[in-house]
């Protein structure tokens, strides 16, 4: 996990830092009397979340980031934001995608406090299921604003959730299953929030591929690799079918998603570990939950209690 803090009133240093943290850019100051920039970053391999606080008006011109770049405005405004064919302005409460990963963009920030969340575009393809021999095109966002205010609110909640319950605790964020689960959760929320090129319905060949033998291969792969970071695309590859066929097979035969089944398998492993662990060893419920990819202790406890009829703490102490 990466954590860093930047605090400077030197515009040249700020430009150098931003160019290193994002992509090569030029910035300018519209209010020379002040130029303080404060930035705090928390990041795992495929996701970074930054909080930025600028007490001056900053112009920016940024080369392509190569990543999905989301912005949530807390205070102030962002004006004259432009990229190919788009011009817009954002204010407090807005959540937007700054630009497609392959395009440059520019604009002006007015004494703003805002959040920048970036993620690997490949995550969208993995989560959407546009992989496999029949689906070679990567998934792209086709709009920079959410489908609705409610969709934007849900995405903002997800970003805050990942920020506060994963990235806030290095010990949790460094757990491989936590990092993988959090990144996929964020990518799924981005796809749900913005218009995109992913298709949710399986094509005819995918339906034919969604047979019980393929499902058995997928279930076996999940059982054998539940202790490792695992994506839907990897499960589909092991089953020798496309991701859409995999999703259709799970929905048709088990009435659940592949990731929901993976979560149940990991919950079972967490239960076994809670049962076998000596309560005097110093190992906590939170430790075990994080090891199996559950990064919110309260939600883990609720899911565990619903499944096993008692709290994980009781299981740890009573065996």
Secondary structure, DSSP 4 states (H G I P E B T S, - for coil): -EEEEEEES-HHHHHHHHHHHTSSEEEEES-TT---EEEEEEEETTEEEEEEEESSEEEEEE---SSEEEEEEEEEEEEEEEETTEEEEE-TT-EEE-S-TTS-EEEEEEEEEEEEEEE-THHHHHHHT--STT--SPP-EEEEEESSHHHHHHHHHHHHHHIIIIIT-HHHHTSHHHHHHHHHHHHHHHHHHEEES---SPPHHHHHH--HHHHHHHHHHHHHHTTS---HHHHHHHHTS-HHHHHHHHHHHTSS-HHHHHHHHHHHHHHHHHHHS-GGGS--HHHHHHHTT---HHHHHHHHHHHHSS-HHHHHHH-
